[in-house]
Amino acid sequence: MGNQEKALALLQQAQKNPKGEFFQIQAIMQLQMMSDSKQKIEFLKKFKEDFPDSKYVESIISIIVQGLFQENKLEEANAFLQENRDKAQPYYFYLIASEASKTPEKMNLALAALDNGLSLIEEQVQDISSYKPSYYTEEEWRDQLESTIKPMLLSLKGNLQIKQGKINEAVSTLEQAYIFSQGEQSDIAVDYSRLLIQVQNYQPALDVLEKTVKKGFGSQEVMDLLKQAYVGVQKSEEGFDKYRTELEMAATELLKGELEAKMTNSPAPAFELQDLEGKTHKLSDYQGKVVVVDFWATWCGPCLSSFPGMKRLVEEYKNDPSVAFVFINTWQEEANKDQVVKDFLDKYQYPFFVLMDRENQVVAQYGVSGIPTKFIIDPKGKIRFSSIGFEGNTEKMVKEVKLMIDLARNK
């Protein structure tokens, strides 16, 4: 800002604490200018000596690992994480293993990285307070480790064991992955049940698939496996269609009950935004309709992953005048954000009606903490549901949004 006097005063104040955050950040700025991985690793050693209690050590490790990963130095990344496992995140071992598993010659490296990650999870669970990131509570970090990251590692390990022909070991590993995921990761349930069917262990496979369908993961792949397991148990296809229909109805009723318990009844904040043609639209324009408001940005990975499902919903309801979909672009950083959004929609041919939250005011009004976030607003202008993020299962998302619309319509 050109205020040299104030800058000098702040610098003099910072110099009173040479181990303070000011100088730690200055050091990290030097790191970001380095391109050589060996130089970065030497920097880390010196940084830890100069600032042994710094909260930025984990960030530096992350920067170094990502650099090694981009250079495809997977063995070096695995070794580096092992040497710094007191500050490492188990998820990075999964990334190394996932990339290494694409090359048959690196299968042993992939398995070693997975074992390193799994053992690190056990260490962190045993001493959760020492390892958890500052932005997690102890309970949240334990749940993240055991219910999300650990199943991912176990799932990949089980699939690699299948490739090695170690079928019995794979069954045990995928069973652990399924148990730790609590059935909430449909890809794990699919892999596990498929292997159970392969070894003709039909009843456990049927049990897993029944629970998977009841949780709302009713993709065609799941249904195909369900039929194989059913036939394996019953020795016939007779009665399968009725069984499947009853199972799907039970799943819908269960999901409906869960959603009804989450219903809210708060007024939706009024807004007035422009579309990509510069025309102004208000929330009040949609009075008497159920409105699905979806906050998103072009850089948001989960937003983009959810869009094929959102496209299905938009097309399904396009002839229903009682339902409207409004996609509010927000947190878009580019100066030419309107053009960025236009180019994105043209590229992927998404039939979305987009309003531009150029000043990020509406997203703040709605208290959004992460995107994508959807709000289902009833015909009287009340928020009935809010949904943050995307779990990765398009079928479940579509089913949930349709149920939310029906519930909101009838209130």
C-alpha positions in Angstrom: 0.0 0.0 0.0 3.0 2.2 0.0 3.0 2.7 3.8 6.7 2.1 4.3 6.7 3.6 7.8 4.1 1.1 9.0 5.8 -1.8 7.2 9.1 -1.0 8.9 7.4 -0.8 12.3 5.8 -4.2 11.8 9.1 -5.7 10.7 10.8 -4.3 13.8 8.1 -5.8 15.9 8.4 -9.2 14.2 12.2 -9.2 14.7 11.7 -9.3 18.4 10.7 -12.9 18.0 13.0 -14.5 15.4 11.3 -17.9 15.9 7.9 -16.4 15.3 5.3 -16.9 12.6 6.5 -14.0 10.5 9.9 -15.6 9.9 8.3 -19.0 9.4 6.2 -17.6 6.6 9.1 -15.8 5.1 11.0 -19.2 5.0 8.1 -20.9 3.4 8.0 -18.3 0.7 11.6 -19.3 -0.2 10.5 -22.9 -0.4 7.8 -22.2 -2.9 10.5 -20.8 -5.2 12.5 -24.0 -5.2 12.1 -26.6 -7.9 14.6 -29.3 -6.9 13.1 -31.9 -4.6 16.4 -32.6 -2.8 16.8 -28.9 -2.1 13.2 -28.9 -0.7 14.0 -31.8 1.6 17.2 -30.1 2.9 15.0 -27.0 3.5 12.7 -29.1 5.6 15.5 -30.4 7.8 16.8 -26.9 8.4 13.3 -25.5 9.0 12.6 -28.2 11.6 15.8 -27.2 13.4 15.0 -23.5 13.3 11.3 -23.8 14.1 10.9 -27.2 15.9 7.3 -26.4 17.1 6.0 -24.8 13.9 2.5 -25.7 12.8 3.7 -25.3 9.1 5.8 -28.5 9.1 2.8 -30.6 7.8 2.2 -28.0 5.0 5.9 -28.2 4.0 5.7 -32.0 3.9 2.6 -31.8 1.7 4.4 -29.4 -0.7 7.4 -31.8 -1.0 5.2 -34.9 -1.5 3.1 -33.2 -4.2 6.3 -32.2 -5.9 7.7 -35.7 -5.9 4.4 -37.0 -7.0 4.3 -34.7 -10.0 7.8 -35.8 -10.9 6.6 -39.4 -10.7 9.2 -40.1 -8.0 6.9 -42.5 -6.2 9.6 -44.5 -4.4 11.2 -41.3 -3.2 7.8 -40.0 -2.0 7.2 -43.2 -0.1 10.6 -43.1 1.6 10.2 -39.4 2.4 6.8 -40.0 4.0 8.2 -42.9 6.1 11.1 -40.6 7.3 8.6 -37.9 8.3 5.6 -40.1 9.3 5.2 -38.2 12.6 3.9 -35.3 10.6 2.6 -37.2 7.5 -1.0 -37.8 6.4 -2.0 -41.4 5.6 -3.9 -40.3 2.5 -0.6 -39.5 0.7 0.4 -43.2 0.9 -2.9 -44.0 -0.8 -2.1 -41.6 -3.6 1.4 -43.2 -4.1 -0.1 -46.7 -4.1 -2.9 -45.7 -6.5 -0.4 -44.3 -9.0 2.1 -47.1 -8.6 -0.6 -49.8 -9.1 -1.1 -48.6 -12.7 2.3 -50.2 -13.5 2.8 -53.9 -12.9 6.5 -53.5 -12.2 5.5 -51.2 -9.3 3.1 -53.5 -7.6 5.4 -54.2 -4.6 5.8 -50.4 -4.1 2.0 -50.0 -4.2 1.5 -52.7 -1.5 4.3 -51.3 0.6 2.8 -47.8 0.5 -0.6 -49.2 1.5 0.9 -51.0 4.4 2.8 -47.9 5.5 -0.5 -45.9 5.3 -2.4 -48.5 7.3 0.2 -48.7 10.0 0.3 -44.9 10.2 -3.5 -44.9 10.7 -3.1 -47.3 13.6 -0.4 -45.1 15.2 -2.6 -42.0 14.8 -5.7 -43.6 16.2 -3.7 -44.7 19.3 -2.6 -41.1 19.9 -5.3 -39.1 18.2 -4.6 -35.8 20.0 -1.0 -35.7 18.8 -1.7 -36.3 15.2 -5.0 -34.6 14.4 -4.9 -31.5 12.1 -5.9 -28.3 14.0 -9.1 -28.0 11.9 -10.5 -31.3 13.1 -11.8 -32.4 16.5 -10.4 -35.6 17.9 -13.7 -37.4 17.1 -13.8 -36.1 13.6 -10.3 -37.1 12.8 -10.7 -40.6 14.2 -13.9 -41.0 12.1 -12.0 -39.6 9.0 -9.2 -42.1 9.5 -11.3 -45.2 10.3 -14.4 -44.7 8.2 -13.0 -43.0 5.1 -9.2 -43.3 4.6 -8.6 -46.7 6.1 -11.4 -48.4 3.9 -9.8 -46.7 0.8 -6.4 -48.2 1.6 -7.9 -51.6 2.3 -10.0 -51.6 -0.8 -7.1 -50.8 -3.1 -5.0 -53.5 -1.3 -7.7 -56.0 -1.7 -8.0 -55.3 -5.4 -4.2 -55.6 -5.8 -4.3 -59.0 -4.1 -6.9 -60.1 -6.6 -4.5 -59.1 -9.4 -1.9 -61.2 -7.7 -4.2 -64.2 -7.5 -4.3 -64.1 -3.7 -8.1 -64.5 -3.6 -8.5 -65.7 0.0 -6.4 -62.8 1.3 -8.4 -60.4 -0.9 -11.7 -61.6 0.5 -10.5 -60.9 4.1 -9.0 -57.5 3.1 -12.2 -56.3 1.3 -14.3 -57.6 4.1 -12.3 -55.3 6.5 -12.7 -52.4 4.0 -16.5 -52.9 3.9 -16.8 -53.2 7.7 -14.8 -50.0 8.3 -16.7 -48.1 5.7 -19.9 -49.0 7.4 -21.4 -49.8 4.0 -21.3 -46.1 3.1 -18.9 -46.5 0.1 -20.8 -48.2 -2.6 -17.7 -49.0 -4.7 -16.2 -51.0 -1.8 -19.5 -52.9 -1.4 -19.5 -53.7 -5.1 -16.0 -54.9 -5.1 -16.5 -57.1 -2.0 -19.8 -58.6 -3.1 -18.4 -59.3 -6.6 -15.5 -61.2 -5.1 -17.9 -63.1 -2.8 -19.9 -64.1 -5.8 -16.7 -65.2 -7.7 -15.9 -67.6 -4.8 -19.5 -68.7 -4.7 -20.1 -67.3 -1.3 -23.6 -66.1 -2.3 -25.4 -65.5 1.0 -22.9 -63.0 2.4 -22.8 -61.3 -1.0 -26.7 -61.1 -1.0 -26.6 -59.6 2.6 -24.1 -57.0 1.5 -26.0 -56.0 -1.6 -29.3 -55.8 0.2 -27.8 -53.4 2.7 -26.3 -51.4 -0.2 -29.6 -51.1 -2.0 -31.3 -50.0 1.3 -28.8 -47.3 1.7 -29.9 -45.8 -1.6 -27.0 -47.2 -3.8 -29.2 -48.8 -6.4 -27.1 -48.6 -9.6 -27.5 -51.0 -12.5 -24.2 -52.6 -11.5 -25.5 -53.2 -7.9 -28.7 -54.7 -9.3 -26.9 -57.0 -11.7 -24.8 -58.4 -8.8 -27.9 -58.6 -6.6 -29.5 -60.9 -9.2 -26.4 -63.1 -9.4 -26.3 -63.4 -5.6 -30.0 -64.1 -5.5 -29.8 -66.8 -8.1 -26.8 -68.3 -6.3 -28.8 -68.6 -3.1 -32.1 -69.6 -4.6 -30.7 -71.7 -7.5 -33.3 -69.9 -9.7 -34.4 -66.5 -11.0 -38.0 -67.2 -9.9 -39.2 -64.5 -7.5 -36.4 -62.1 -8.2 -38.4 -59.3 -9.7 -40.8 -59.2 -6.8 -37.8 -59.4 -4.3 -36.1 -56.5 -6.1 -39.2 -54.3 -6.2 -39.9 -54.9 -2.5 -36.3 -54.1 -1.7 -36.3 -50.9 -3.7 -39.6 -49.8 -2.1 -38.2 -50.5 1.4 -35.1 -48.4 0.5 -37.2 -45.5 -0.7 -39.3 -45.5 2.4 -36.2 -45.7 4.6 -34.6 -42.8 2.8 -37.8 -40.8 2.9 -38.0 -41.3 6.6 -34.4 -40.1 7.0 -35.1 -37.0 4.9 -38.3 -36.2 6.7 -36.4 -36.2 10.0 -34.0 -33.6 8.5 -36.6 -31.2 7.2 -36.3 -27.6 8.2 -38.7 -24.7 8.0 -36.7 -21.4 7.8 -37.3 -18.5 5.5 -35.1 -18.5 2.4 -33.1 -15.3 2.2 -34.4 -13.1 -0.7 -31.9 -12.4 -3.4 -31.6 -10.5 -6.7 -29.0 -11.6 -9.2 -28.2 -11.4 -12.9 -28.1 -14.2 -15.4 -25.3 -14.5 -18.0 -27.2 -12.2 -20.3 -27.4 -9.5 -17.7 -31.1 -9.9 -16.9 -32.1 -9.6 -13.2 -34.0 -12.4 -11.4 -35.4 -12.5 -7.9 -36.1 -15.5 -5.7 -39.7 -14.1 -5.4 -40.1 -14.8 -9.1 -40.4 -18.5 -8.2 -43.1 -18.1 -5.6 -45.5 -21.1 -5.8 -42.8 -23.4 -7.1 -40.3 -25.8 -5.5 -36.9 -24.3 -6.2 -33.6 -26.3 -6.2 -30.8 -23.8 -5.6 -27.3 -25.1 -6.3 -24.3 -23.1 -5.3 -21.2 -24.0 -7.4 -18.0 -22.9 -9.2 -16.2 -24.1 -12.3 -13.1 -25.0 -10.2 -15.0 -27.1 -7.7 -14.3 -30.8 -8.3 -17.3 -32.2 -6.3 -19.6 -29.7 -8.1 -18.4 -31.0 -11.5 -18.8 -34.6 -10.4 -22.4 -33.9 -9.3 -23.4 -32.2 -12.6 -24.2 -35.3 -14.7 -26.8 -36.2 -12.1 -28.0 -32.6 -11.9 -28.4 -32.6 -15.7 -30.6 -35.7 -15.4 -32.8 -34.0 -12.8 -33.1 -30.8 -14.9 -34.1 -32.7 -18.0 -36.6 -34.9 -16.0 -38.4 -31.8 -14.6 -38.1 -29.5 -17.6 -41.8 -30.0 -18.4 -42.9 -29.6 -14.8 -43.9 -25.9 -14.2 -44.0 -26.5 -10.4 -40.3 -27.1 -10.1 -37.3 -24.8 -10.9 -33.6 -25.3 -10.8 -31.4 -22.3 -10.2 -27.6 -22.7 -10.3 -25.9 -19.9 -8.5 -22.2 -19.5 -9.5 -20.2 -18.1 -6.6 -16.6 -17.9 -5.3 -15.4 -17.6 -8.9 -12.1 -15.8 -8.8 -11.5 -14.8 -12.4 -11.9 -11.2 -13.5 -13.9 -12.5 -16.6 -15.9 -14.9 -14.5 -19.0 -14.5 -16.7 -17.1 -15.7 -19.8 -15.5 -18.5 -17.8 -18.9 -19.8 -16.8 -20.3 -19.4 -20.4 -17.4 -21.4 -21.8 -17.8 -24.1 -19.2 -21.5 -24.5 -19.9 -20.9 -24.6 -23.7 -18.1 -27.1 -23.4 -20.1 -29.6 -21.4 -23.5 -28.8 -22.9 -25.2 -28.4 -19.5 -28.8 -27.1 -19.8 -28.5 -25.1 -16.5 -30.1 -21.8 -15.7 -27.2 -19.9 -14.0 -27.3 -16.7 -11.9 -24.0 -14.9 -11.1 -23.2 -14.2 -7.4 -20.4 -11.9 -8.5 -19.8 -10.3 -5.1 -20.3 -13.5 -3.2 -23.1 -11.9 -1.2 -25.9 -14.5 -1.7 -23.6 -17.4 -0.7 -22.9 -15.5 2.5 -26.6 -14.8 3.1 -27.3 -18.5 2.9 -24.4 -19.4 5.3 -22.7 -21.7 2.8 -19.5 -23.2 4.1 -18.5 -25.4 1.1 -19.7 -26.1 -2.4 -21.6 -27.7 -3.9 -24.5 -26.8 -1.5 -28.1 -27.3 -2.5 -31.2 -25.8 -0.9 -34.7 -27.1 -1.6 -37.1 -24.2 -1.1 -40.9 -25.0 -0.9 -43.6 -23.0 -2.8 -44.0 -20.7 0.3 -40.4 -19.7 0.3 -39.2 -21.9 3.2 -36.0 -23.8 3.1 -36.9 -27.5 3.6 -33.6 -29.1 2.9 -29.9 -28.3 2.6 -27.3 -30.7 1.2 -23.5 -30.1 1.3 -21.0 -31.8 -1.0 -21.3 -34.8 -3.3 -20.8 -38.4 -2.0 -19.8 -39.7 -5.4 -22.9 -41.7 -6.1 -25.1 -40.2 -8.9 -28.0 -42.6 -8.5 -28.3 -41.9 -4.7 -28.1 -38.1 -5.3 -30.8 -38.1 -8.0 -33.1 -40.2 -5.8 -32.5 -38.0 -2.7 -33.2 -34.8 -4.6 -36.4 -36.2 -6.2 -37.6 -37.2 -2.7 -36.7 -33.8 -1.3 -38.7 -32.1 -4.1 -41.8 -34.3 -3.4 -41.6 -33.7 0.3 -41.2 -29.9 -0.1 -44.0 -29.8 -2.6 -46.4 -31.5 -0.2 -45.7 -29.2 2.8 
